[in-house]
Amino acid sequence: MTSNEVLSMYENIAGLSNQMVAAARTSDWDSLHQLEGQCAQQARSVAAGAPALDGAPRLRKIDLLKQILANDRAIRDVTEPWLNQVPGISPRQ
């Protein structure tokens, strides 16, 4: 796997996480669930053997990871209050 392929996968995950934020904000739970599956599949691909990056590609990867984490926080900001209202469900499990 080349550094360009690694960055492409991270960019894809970042794009999917952007779409997940939009789906969560509009309460489109079916789309959120579908996008979550796609995102998980891409994440498994990255974890399966992505080489370490150096220089500018490494900095780009860090920026993408920050974006993905910010999107994750935004999704949780929408979903956790709802989950806290559902009996027997704790979003922090």
Backbone as CSV, one residue per row, in Angstrom:
resi,resn,N_x,N_y,N_z,CA_x,CA_y,CA_z,C_x,C_y,C_z
1,MET,0.851,-1.171,0.000,0.000,0.000,0.000,0.904,1.244,0.000
2,THR,0.639,2.160,-0.904,1.441,3.378,-1.010,0.906,4.447,-0.067
3,SER,1.701,5.471,0.151,1.252,6.571,1.014,0.028,7.267,0.411
4,ASN,-0.037,7.358,-0.923,-1.211,7.959,-1.565,-2.472,7.133,-1.310
5,GLU,-2.322,5.823,-1.332,-3.469,4.950,-1.054,-3.914,5.079,0.403
6,VAL,-2.956,5.190,1.308,-3.280,5.368,2.721,-4.035,6.679,2.916
7,LEU,-3.514,7.749,2.356,-4.177,9.049,2.492,-5.557,9.039,1.849
8,SER,-5.691,8.361,0.740,-6.989,8.256,0.074,-8.013,7.581,0.986
9,MET,-7.575,6.538,1.686,-8.496,5.857,2.607,-8.876,6.762,3.769
10,TYR,-7.907,7.490,4.327,-8.228,8.420,5.411,-9.151,9.533,4.925
11,GLU,-8.928,10.014,3.706,-9.806,11.046,3.150,-11.219,10.505,2.955
12,ASN,-11.318,9.249,2.544,-12.627,8.626,2.387,-13.328,8.518,3.740
13,ILE,-12.603,8.093,4.764,-13.189,7.994,6.107,-13.631,9.366,6.597
14,ALA,-12.821,10.386,6.361,-13.188,11.740,6.761,-14.463,12.192,6.036
15,GLY,-14.556,11.890,4.749,-15.763,12.239,3.992,-16.988,11.508,4.507
16,LEU,-16.826,10.218,4.803,-17.944,9.456,5.365,-18.356,10.007,6.721
17,SER,-17.365,10.388,7.533,-17.714,10.926,8.849,-18.410,12.280,8.726
18,ASN,-18.063,13.072,7.708,-18.798,14.323,7.445,-20.258,14.023,7.118
19,GLN,-20.474,13.008,6.285,-21.842,12.619,5.931,-22.589,12.088,7.156
20,MET,-21.872,11.400,8.044,-22.491,10.881,9.259,-22.964,12.022,10.159
21,VAL,-22.176,13.081,10.249,-22.583,14.252,11.034,-23.880,14.827,10.467
22,ALA,-23.928,14.983,9.153,-25.131,15.524,8.517,-26.333,14.627,8.776
23,ALA,-26.148,13.315,8.676,-27.247,12.379,8.920,-27.715,12.460,10.367
24,ALA,-26.790,12.554,11.306,-27.163,12.649,12.724,-27.926,13.940,12.993
25,ARG,-27.474,15.025,12.420,-28.126,16.324,12.659,-29.535,16.383,12.073
26,THR,-29.797,15.579,11.047,-31.141,15.561,10.454,-31.963,14.364,10.924
27,SER,-31.429,13.644,11.913,-32.097,12.450,12.471,-32.360,11.386,11.412
28,ASP,-31.473,11.281,10.457,-31.568,10.257,9.411,-30.791,9.033,9.887
29,TRP,-31.420,8.281,10.802,-30.738,7.191,11.485,-30.385,6.042,10.546
30,ASP,-31.210,5.800,9.537,-30.886,4.736,8.578,-29.599,5.061,7.817
31,SER,-29.488,6.294,7.354,-28.268,6.701,6.645,-27.068,6.685,7.577
32,LEU,-27.266,7.137,8.804,-26.173,7.130,9.770,-25.666,5.710,9.979
33,HIS,-26.585,4.778,10.128,-26.209,3.383,10.329,-25.456,2.831,9.117
34,GLN,-25.942,3.123,7.927,-25.303,2.660,6.696,-23.897,3.263,6.557
35,LEU,-23.785,4.552,6.799,-22.491,5.226,6.693,-21.511,4.710,7.749
36,GLU,-22.033,4.405,8.924,-21.190,3.859,9.983,-20.561,2.532,9.538
37,GLY,-21.342,1.700,8.869,-20.822,0.437,8.353,-19.747,0.648,7.308
38,GLN,-19.975,1.602,6.409,-18.977,1.907,5.380,-17.692,2.442,6.010
39,CYS,-17.861,3.285,7.001,-16.711,3.866,7.690,-15.909,2.777,8.404
40,ALA,-16.607,1.866,9.066,-15.938,0.769,9.769,-15.174,-0.111,8.791
41,GLN,-15.752,-0.358,7.631,-15.073,-1.175,6.620,-13.786,-0.498,6.161
42,GLN,-13.849,0.798,5.915,-12.650,1.536,5.511,-11.605,1.535,6.625
43,ALA,-12.052,1.690,7.867,-11.125,1.705,8.999,-10.410,0.367,9.129
44,ARG,-11.121,-0.725,8.889,-10.478,-2.042,8.927,-9.407,-2.150,7.850
45,SER,-9.655,-1.575,6.703,-8.670,-1.600,5.612,-7.405,-0.849,6.003
46,VAL,-7.572,0.295,6.650,-6.424,1.084,7.078,-5.648,0.327,8.140
47,ALA,-6.359,-0.265,9.083,-5.708,-0.973,10.183,-5.031,-2.262,9.717
48,ALA,-5.430,-2.770,8.574,-4.930,-4.064,8.107,-3.497,-4.017,7.588
49,GLY,-2.936,-2.863,7.399,-1.565,-2.883,6.910,-1.102,-1.572,6.307
50,ALA,-1.545,-0.479,6.861,-1.111,0.808,6.336,0.305,1.107,6.815
51,PRO,1.179,1.495,5.904,2.547,1.814,6.305,2.611,3.146,7.053
52,ALA,3.645,3.305,7.844,3.871,4.579,8.525,4.178,5.650,7.478
53,LEU,3.752,6.859,7.759,3.983,7.963,6.829,4.962,8.959,7.432
54,ASP,5.682,9.658,6.569,6.623,10.686,6.997,6.334,11.982,6.255
55,GLY,6.841,13.073,6.796,6.782,14.357,6.120,5.366,14.866,5.899
56,ALA,5.142,15.452,4.721,3.847,16.053,4.395,2.698,15.045,4.439
57,PRO,2.881,13.811,3.939,1.784,12.845,4.051,1.397,12.564,5.507
58,ARG,2.371,12.512,6.396,2.086,12.284,7.816,1.274,13.441,8.393
59,LEU,1.642,14.675,8.038,0.903,15.840,8.517,-0.526,15.844,7.983
60,ARG,-0.696,15.443,6.735,-2.042,15.356,6.151,-2.859,14.303,6.889
61,LYS,-2.238,13.163,7.192,-2.924,12.110,7.933,-3.368,12.620,9.305
62,ILE,-2.507,13.356,9.980,-2.854,13.916,11.286,-4.036,14.869,11.163
63,ASP,-4.039,15.726,10.142,-5.162,16.645,9.921,-6.462,15.879,9.688
64,LEU,-6.380,14.805,8.904,-7.573,13.999,8.633,-8.066,13.316,9.899
65,LEU,-7.146,12.814,10.715,-7.543,12.181,11.978,-8.216,13.190,12.908
66,LYS,-7.712,14.408,12.948,-8.342,15.456,13.760,-9.757,15.738,13.266
67,GLN,-9.929,15.777,11.953,-11.255,16.006,11.371,-12.199,14.858,11.720
68,ILE,-11.708,13.632,11.614,-12.523,12.455,11.927,-12.938,12.479,13.395
69,LEU,-12.006,12.822,14.281,-12.324,12.892,15.712,-13.320,14.008,16.016
70,ALA,-13.176,15.146,15.340,-14.139,16.242,15.528,-15.528,15.820,15.048
71,ASN,-15.586,15.102,13.936,-16.871,14.611,13.443,-17.472,13.603,14.417
72,ASP,-16.640,12.738,14.973,-17.116,11.773,15.963,-17.732,12.496,17.154
73,ARG,-17.083,13.537,17.621,-17.605,14.326,18.745,-18.953,14.955,18.364
74,ALA,-19.043,15.485,17.154,-20.291,16.120,16.713,-21.424,15.099,16.643
75,ILE,-21.120,13.894,16.189,-22.136,12.838,16.127,-22.575,12.471,17.534
76,ARG,-21.625,12.311,18.442,-21.967,11.970,19.826,-22.746,13.087,20.498
77,ASP,-22.464,14.343,20.151,-23.225,15.466,20.712,-24.702,15.363,20.351
78,VAL,-24.985,14.811,19.178,-26.374,14.638,18.740,-26.991,13.381,19.336
79,THR,-26.252,12.287,19.328,-26.841,10.993,19.687,-26.861,10.694,21.182
80,GLU,-25.880,11.159,21.940,-25.824,10.804,23.355,-27.005,11.312,24.175
81,PRO,-27.476,12.544,23.974,-28.641,12.965,24.758,-29.854,12.059,24.524
82,TRP,-30.039,11.629,23.285,-31.151,10.726,22.974,-30.929,9.376,23.642
83,LEU,-29.711,8.847,23.540,-29.420,7.547,24.143,-29.584,7.573,25.656
84,ASN,-29.288,8.705,26.278,-29.453,8.814,27.729,-30.918,8.717,28.150
85,GLN,-31.830,8.960,27.242,-33.258,8.897,27.535,-33.826,7.490,27.355
86,VAL,-33.097,6.617,26.680,-33.568,5.261,26.416,-33.223,4.377,27.613
87,PRO,-34.243,3.784,28.258,-33.963,2.943,29.429,-33.057,1.769,29.074
88,GLY,-32.083,1.521,29.930,-31.210,0.367,29.754,-30.058,0.559,28.797
89,ILE,-29.917,1.745,28.203,-28.830,2.004,27.267,-27.919,3.066,27.849
90,SER,-26.637,2.778,27.845,-25.648,3.749,28.255,-24.704,3.964,27.083
91,PRO,-24.610,5.182,26.547,-23.778,5.413,25.369,-22.286,5.266,25.658
92,ARG,-21.883,5.202,26.888,-20.453,5.126,27.228,-19.997,3.689,27.497
93,GLN,-20.776,2.693,27.075,-20.385,1.299,27.328,-19.281,0.884,26.417
